[in-house]
């Protein structure tokens, strides 16, 4: 396991050094691994079905949790330190009352600030991200993981096997000498896992994955309470949706203002990266387009041909993008100004696809109001750098007080 932490420009350098053009190329694919399978199963994942997928076993001196692709994972005790790359696991830890265990996260300022954008509406909930290292800044290496000495690594070993300098022996060394791996990356897009993992891989939706993480922390009751809020929210949305013929067309994009291009994403495909759009049932203006990855690239002319009613700008609630500038750039563009969504002020800030359960609740509510204001109430708008907007209690789609009490344990 040779260290590569000092070679070449860091990922943080890329993200901080060039506005939308630098950021877009990183956030569009978000470290890769998004190749889509040749066929995707029909699913309504992240719409509750009442089934349980977590398999946990209590033992005299600890507990075990079973999840693909790791299989049965043994824990001597509840983890007190947790290595995280993708922030959905940090959000899960916070939701379960173990946010202090997180000792690393991808681009901490972006991830942490975005998480707190939502948490600011939950009394007593926050994520202390300052000082955390970015595990992808220079590439993850074994020395770094030995230094952190984490009780658990919330990372898919199949994903780690695709990273430079890692092989099966390295993965086993960390698992046996430091702490086990526990993650499932390829469920994000239902992509095929790398060679050697196909016969032991299973796919999970966001809340199934969260249930397994809750089992690691032995927080089954807290998970069930949170899942009940999610189930009620999804049921409210499902029951309030207008007939399909009356639903708007929409696209999920990230604008690259330097190249006059848009990174584009589907809305209703399988995978937990779409856990905040699939339950909303909007008409995907790019549904018939196929691209190798979960995301593709289109220009202004293609956008005008599709002419969606609503533009959802992915990463819009992160500090990475200035939505005021994005809207002005679109409106001032000779072609972009022709877009119906631009003319009708329906270009909205959307969240992160690296969403855990708390983020998912807010992003579902946000999307429902942006897409269907007549059914779910007007979206008050998101101001760059500000918390998630204040919404009157009678217009909220889920109870903030109840959610905060579950997260903080104050029930």
C-alpha positions, 0 to 999 in steps of 0.5 A, spaced: 500 500 500 504 505 497 502 512 499 500 517 494 498 523 499 503 527 496 503 526 489 499 531 484 494 537 485 489 535 491 482 534 489 481 540 494 485 544 490 481 542 484 474 544 487 477 550 490 481 553 484 476 554 478 469 556 479 464 552 476 468 549 470 473 546 475 467 544 480 463 541 475 468 536 472 469 533 479 462 534 482 458 531 475 461 524 476 463 525 483 469 520 483 467 516 478 464 509 479 457 511 476 457 506 470 450 504 469 448 496 468 446 494 461 439 493 464 436 496 471 431 492 475 424 496 476 424 498 483 420 503 487 426 504 492 426 509 497 418 508 497 417 505 504 414 497 503 414 496 510 420 490 509 426 490 514 433 488 510 438 489 516 440 483 519 444 484 526 446 478 531 447 480 538 453 476 541 456 476 549 461 480 547 459 484 541 454 484 535 454 482 528 451 486 522 450 482 515 450 487 509 453 485 502 458 485 499 462 484 506 457 479 509 457 478 516 461 484 520 463 483 527 463 489 532 466 488 539 462 494 541 458 500 538 464 504 534 466 510 537 470 513 531 468 512 524 471 513 517 467 516 512 468 518 505 461 520 502 457 524 506 451 520 506 454 516 512 456 522 516 448 524 515 446 517 518 451 518 524 448 524 526 441 522 525 443 516 529 446 521 535 453 519 533 455 525 529 461 526 533 464 519 531 465 521 524 473 523 523 473 524 516 469 526 510 469 528 503 470 536 502 469 537 509 467 545 508 462 543 502 459 537 505 459 539 512 456 546 510 450 543 506 449 538 512 448 544 517 444 548 512 438 543 513 440 542 521 439 549 522 432 548 522 433 542 527 434 545 534 440 541 538 442 538 531 449 540 528 455 537 525 462 539 527 466 539 520 471 544 521 478 540 522 476 534 519 480 531 513 478 530 506 480 522 505 480 524 497 484 530 497 490 526 496 487 519 495 486 514 501 492 510 503 493 505 508 498 509 512 492 515 513 487 509 515 492 507 520 493 514 523 486 515 524 485 508 527 477 508 526 473 503 529 469 502 522 470 504 515 463 506 512 466 505 505 464 499 500 471 495 499 468 494 492 469 501 491 476 501 495 478 496 490 478 500 484 482 506 487 490 506 486 494 502 490 489 498 493 488 490 492 485 485 496 491 484 501 491 491 503 483 491 504 484 485 509 490 488 512 485 494 514 479 490 516 483 486 521 488 491 524 484 497 524 477 496 523 472 493 518 469 496 512 462 497 511 459 500 505 455 499 499 457 504 493 454 501 487 447 501 490 447 509 488 446 507 481 445 500 481 451 499 477 455 493 476 460 492 481 468 491 479 470 484 478 470 479 484 464 482 487 459 480 482 457 474 486 456 477 493 453 484 491 446 486 493 443 493 492 439 497 497 435 503 497 437 509 501 433 507 507 435 500 507 442 502 507 441 506 513 437 501 517 444 497 516 448 503 519 443 503 525 444 496 526 452 498 527 451 503 532 445 499 535 440 504 534 434 500 531 429 504 535 431 511 533 432 508 526 425 506 526 422 512 529 426 516 523 423 511 518 416 512 520 417 520 519 420 518 512 414 513 510 409 518 512 412 524 508 413 519 502 405 517 503 403 525 503 407 526 497 404 520 493 397 521 495 398 529 493 401 528 486 397 530 481 395 525 475 401 524 471 398 528 465 398 534 469 405 533 472 411 538 470 417 536 465 423 537 469 431 536 468 436 535 474 442 538 471 449 542 474 450 548 469 458 549 467 458 556 465 465 556 463 463 551 457 456 553 456 454 545 458 450 542 463 451 536 466 445 532 466 442 526 470 435 522 470 430 523 475 426 516 476 432 511 475 433 506 480 439 507 485 439 511 492 442 517 489 435 519 486 432 518 493 430 525 493 427 525 486 424 518 484 418 519 489 416 525 486 414 522 479 416 528 475 416 527 468 423 527 466 425 531 460 431 527 458 428 520 460 429 517 453 436 519 453 441 514 454 449 515 457 454 511 459 454 514 466 448 516 471 450 523 468 451 526 461 453 532 458 448 537 453 449 544 450 444 549 450 440 547 444 439 540 447 436 544 453 431 548 449 429 542 445 427 539 451 425 545 454 423 543 461 418 546 465 422 546 471 430 546 472 433 543 478 440 545 479 444 539 483 448 542 488 445 548 488 444 548 496 452 547 497 457 553 497 459 550 491 454 554 487 452 561 487 444 560 484 443 568 483 449 567 478 447 561 475 440 564 474 443 571 471 447 567 467 442 563 464 437 569 463 443 573 459 445 567 455 442 568 448 439 561 448 438 560 455 434 566 456 429 562 451 428 556 456 421 556 459 424 555 466 428 561 466 422 565 463 417 563 469 422 563 474 422 556 475 430 554 476 431 552 483 437 550 487 437 542 489 441 539 494 446 533 494 445 526 491 450 524 497 444 525 502 443 521 508 436 520 511 435 527 514 438 531 508 433 526 504 427 528 508 428 536 507 430 535 499 424 531 498 420 536 501 424 542 497 422 538 491 415 537 492 414 544 493 418 546 487 415 541 482 408 542 485 406 548 489 399 548 488 399 541 491 404 542 497 405 549 498 409 555 495 417 554 495 419 560 499 426 560 495 433 558 497 438 564 499 445 562 497 449 561 504 443 561 508 439 555 512 434 551 509 428 556 508 423 557 514 417 554 512 410 555 516 408 549 521 402 548 517 406 548 510 411 543 513 411 536 510 414 533 516 415 535 523 421 539 525 420 538 532 419 531 532 425 529 527 430 533 532 427 530 538 429 523 535 436 525 533 438 528 539 434 523 544 430 528 547 423 524 547 
